[in-house]
């Protein structure tokens, strides 16, 4: 669904910042749920993706996923997959598309993603 009347307008990325885009509708819906539950933390996650999506010093709250989740594919490109812990259970996963300076959000949600339990 394209943006319409009353929809939020995300600002374009200024020079030196990364674009942040949703990979699918489910991630957009999950992002909206996160913003309703933890507005400030979700804004911080967005800021981190815009400015430093792959930090040299990973933390327990912001790190690259491991195992089979370490990479993902979007539009035929294989990219590193990262996670930001927004709340105790809420997470954002994104693919780091270095050729386009874009973070593709592949998962956003208020509940802990079960996929990490098996990787």
C-alpha positions as CSV (number, residue, x, y, z in Angstrom):
1,X,0.0,0.0,0.0
2,X,1.4,3.4,-0.9
3,X,1.4,6.3,1.4
4,X,-1.7,8.3,1.6
5,X,-3.5,11.1,3.3
6,X,-2.6,11.3,7.0
7,X,0.4,8.8,6.7
8,X,3.6,9.7,8.3
9,X,6.3,11.1,6.1
10,X,9.8,9.9,6.8
11,X,12.5,12.4,6.1
12,X,15.1,11.6,3.4
13,X,18.5,10.7,4.5
14,X,21.0,13.6,4.5
15,X,24.5,13.1,3.1
16,X,26.5,10.6,5.2
17,X,23.4,8.9,6.6
18,X,21.8,5.6,5.6
19,X,18.3,5.2,4.2
20,X,16.0,3.1,6.4
21,X,13.3,1.3,4.5
22,X,10.9,-1.6,5.2
23,X,11.5,-4.8,3.3
24,X,7.9,-5.8,3.5
25,X,4.5,-4.8,5.0
26,X,4.9,-7.0,8.0
27,X,8.0,-5.1,9.1
28,X,6.2,-1.8,8.6
29,X,3.3,-3.0,10.8
30,X,5.7,-4.3,13.4
31,X,7.5,-1.0,13.4
32,X,4.3,0.8,14.1
33,X,3.6,-1.5,17.0
34,X,7.0,-0.8,18.4
35,X,6.5,3.0,18.1
36,X,3.3,2.7,20.1
37,X,5.0,0.6,22.8
38,X,8.4,2.3,23.0
39,X,8.4,5.5,21.1
40,X,11.7,6.9,22.4
41,X,13.6,3.6,22.0
42,X,12.3,3.1,18.5
43,X,13.4,6.6,17.6
44,X,16.9,5.8,18.9
45,X,17.0,2.6,16.9
46,X,16.0,4.5,13.7
47,X,18.8,7.1,14.5
48,X,21.4,4.3,15.0
49,X,20.4,2.7,11.6
50,X,20.7,6.1,10.0
51,X,24.1,7.0,11.4
52,X,26.0,3.8,12.5
53,X,24.2,0.7,11.4
54,X,27.3,-1.6,11.7
55,X,29.3,-0.4,14.7
56,X,32.8,-1.6,15.0
57,X,32.1,-2.3,18.7
58,X,29.0,-4.4,18.9
59,X,26.9,-4.4,22.1
60,X,24.4,-6.9,23.5
61,X,21.6,-4.5,22.3
62,X,23.0,-3.9,18.8
63,X,24.9,-6.7,17.1
64,X,25.1,-8.8,13.9
65,X,22.9,-11.9,14.0
66,X,24.7,-15.2,14.0
67,X,24.4,-18.6,12.3
68,X,21.8,-18.9,9.6
69,X,20.5,-15.5,10.5
70,X,23.8,-13.7,9.9
71,X,22.8,-13.0,6.2
72,X,19.6,-12.3,4.4
73,X,18.6,-11.6,0.8
74,X,16.7,-8.6,-0.4
75,X,16.0,-8.0,-4.1
76,X,18.7,-10.5,-5.1
77,X,21.4,-9.1,-2.8
78,X,22.9,-11.0,0.1
79,X,23.5,-8.7,3.0
80,X,24.6,-8.9,6.6
81,X,21.7,-9.0,9.0
82,X,21.8,-7.0,12.2
83,X,19.6,-6.7,15.3
84,X,18.8,-3.8,17.6
85,X,17.1,-4.7,20.9
86,X,14.5,-1.9,21.3
87,X,12.9,-3.2,24.4
88,X,13.3,-6.3,26.6
89,X,11.6,-8.4,23.9
90,X,11.1,-6.0,21.1
91,X,13.6,-6.3,18.2
92,X,14.4,-4.7,14.9
93,X,16.3,-6.8,12.3
94,X,17.7,-5.2,9.2
95,X,19.8,-6.0,6.2
96,X,22.8,-3.8,5.6
97,X,22.8,-3.1,1.9
98,X,26.2,-1.4,1.5
99,X,25.9,-0.9,-2.2
100,X,22.8,1.4,-1.7
101,X,23.6,2.7,1.8
102,X,20.3,1.3,2.9
103,X,19.0,-0.6,5.9
104,X,16.2,-2.9,4.9
105,X,14.1,-3.6,8.0
106,X,13.1,-7.3,7.7
107,X,11.6,-7.7,11.1
108,X,10.2,-5.3,13.7
109,X,8.1,-6.4,16.6
110,X,7.3,-6.1,20.3
111,X,7.7,-9.8,20.9
112,X,11.0,-11.8,20.9
113,X,11.5,-13.3,17.5
114,X,11.4,-17.1,17.7
115,X,13.8,-17.5,14.9
116,X,16.7,-16.7,17.2
117,X,15.8,-19.7,19.4
118,X,16.9,-22.1,16.7
119,X,20.0,-20.5,15.2
